[in-house]
Amino acid sequence: MSAQRMALKQPESFAFSAAAEKEIDMWVAKYPADRQRSALIPALWIAQKDAGGWLPEVTMRTVADKLGMAYIRVYEVATFYTMYSLAPVGEHFIQLCGTTPCWLRGSDDLKAVMQRRVGGQNTISADGKLSWLEVECLGACSNAPMIQISNADGDHYYEDLTAESFDALLDKLVAGEKPAQGPQNTRHTSEPEGGATVLIDASIYKQGRKLTKLPNQVKKLEIVRHAGSAKAAPVKASSAKSTKPKAAAKPKAVETATPKAQSAAKPAPKVLYTDGPTEGTPDDLKVIKGIGPVFERELNEKGIYYYRQIGAWKAADVKMVEAEALSRFPGRIKRDEWVKQAKVLAKSAAKAG
């Protein structure tokens, strides 16, 4: 980063163009009459474009007069942000990001190119075409290293640069060409090189298509508890089926199929989550204090539909559920006594049934 200093040579006068005046008035109209200074940042940006890419001292005073501000207040803002230039710039003004992501990806190599071709920061090349400044993050970290180029065509990002591609880009600018904006390698926006790897099934974009299953969906995991320890296993088609008897009796609890070689003395794993409401109408979990519509939906998505499921939770189960579905609110289950409430509700539901 370099300090902002006003140029020694300054123009004597400045007046807004009709287009710039109209645009600034549009921004001023967004604020109450006694808050017009809130339009300062866009006003300075418009004025900079109107003044040839930089902010002469007389231009800053003109902006201050228009917004009814003290001159020093405008100067404070203009010297704080590197988006404003207080000295003349080249036809193509290059702001080069030097923040950590870009630095790790080779921004020093880009700086070396500018130093070789132009010289130090805030220096204009002999032909007047190029000037540059190292700035802080420009918000395109996933495409580091990157730069922003401001010229008569606007302000555009050029990303995924190397010293060689940056040199070639500058050659095109100096020659009067308009190089393609965005990534300068094979990427399209921020997707992986070589193309996208997800949401690539063209059928999902067909108009009117009813999506019943997500493409590329990973198999759902069924969480089971073995002697107090939790582990995840892929759900099999046969593992989540209810074992309803032919008679109109209450369905049995859903259980995960146990290995044939399992010892009779070893307790069968208890299913914490299920694939769906396989045992009748799901309970209204919102009756439990502390569970609203959002929590209920998240619990349902994890296979929790019944009071009896929550009422059977142990400390390890609570910890698992918070990690899986409620990581944003640690301790919520214990604090609101979900398990205690669920036991009472499950007992009442059993009597009513």
Secondary structure, 3 states (H helix, E strand, C coil): CCCCCCCCCCCCCCCCCHHHHHHHHHHHCCCCHHHHHHHHHHHHHHHHHHCCCCCCHHHHHHHHHHHCCCHHHHHHHHHHCCCCCCCCCCCEEEEEECCHHHHHCCHHHHHHHHHHHCCCCCCCCCCCCEEEEEECCCCCHHHCCCEEEEECCEEEEEECCCHHHHHHHHHHHHCCCCCCCEECCCCCCCCCCCCCCCCCCHHHHCCCCCCCCCCCCCCCEEEEEECCEEEEEECCCCCCCCCCCCCCCCCCCCCCCCCCCCCCCCCCCEECCCCCCCCCCCCCHHHCCCCCHHHHHHHHHCCCCCHHHHHCCCHHHHHHHHHHCCCCCCCHHHHCCHHHHHHHHHHHHHHHC
